[in-house]
């Protein structure tokens, strides 16, 4: 599988209430390998989504660690369930007491 390269775009919106769930939009450029079956999205080391091709976007909700390090990674897998190595991590570090309402992450293949 091709190595994953990450470009990160953050949309930060501070709100007065703590503990807000963050909406995540993850997008990527489609892998061009003919046996590609899907992608796995990871948050804090745990898989949160299994996305079948031809999808190149996932949307969902996560609870970010307020003021802590939050890590997202992406893998691709083929028809034989061979999985690529995880992408370089995307680290999200929201400011304490300023919850993030929406994050857009773009994963690109090189």
N, C-alpha and C positions, 0 to 999 in steps of 0.2 A: 504494500500500500504506500501511497505517496505520503511523505512527511507533511504534517499539518503546520501551517503558519497562521498566526493569530493577529488580527487587527482588532483593537478594542475601541468601541465607542460607548461612552457613558452618558446617559441622560439623568441628571441628578435633580430631584425635586425634594426639598426639605419640607417636612410637615411637623406640626407641633406635637402630635401624638407619637409615642414610642411603640415598638412592636408591630409596626405595619408590615404586611406581607409585600414583597417586591415582585412585580411582574417582570418576567424575563422574556426577551425575544432573542433567540439565537439563530443566526443565519450563516450559511457557508456556500462556497462555490462547489458545485457538484464534482465529485470525483469522476474521472472519465474511464475508469477501468470497466471492462465489459461484464465482469463477474461481481460487481458491487451489489450488495444486498441491503445495506443500511448503515446507520450511524448510531453511536451511543453518546449521550451527553452525561457528564459527571459533575456533581456539586459536592465539594468537601470529600472527594474520593469515592462517593457512592453514586451508582448509576441512577439517574432520575428520569431518563427517557431512552427509549429504543425507537428510532425513527426509520421507517422503511423508505427505500427509494421509490419514486423520484423526488421526494420531499427535500427541500433545502432550507427549511425553516421550522423552528419549534417555538411554541409559546407556552408558558406555564408560570406557576407561582412558587417562590421559595421564601424562607425566612432567613434573611441575612443576619450575621452576627454583628450587632450594633457596635461599631468601633473596632471590630476585629478583622482578621484576614479571611476572605471568602474566595474559594478557588473553583473555577470552572475549567473543564477539559473536554475534548471531543476525540472520539475514535471512529474509524470506519471498519466495516467487516464485509467479507465476501460470502458467496453462496456456500462455501465450505466451512463457514464460521471462523475463518482466520481473521483475527482482529489486529488492526494496526497498533502501533505504540500510541500512547496518549499524546495529544498535542502539547505544546508548551502551555503551562498554566496561565489562565487569566485571573489575576488577583484583584479583587474588589475590596477596598478598604473604606467603608463609609465613615464619615466623621461621627464621633459620639453624639448621641442625642439629636441626630439629623437623619432620620430614616430615608432610605432611597425607595422611591415608588416604582421606578422603571429603569431597566438597564437593557441596552441593546448590545449584543456581542456578535462580532462577525469573525468567523473562522474561514481562512482562505488556504487553498492548496497551492504549493509552489511547484 
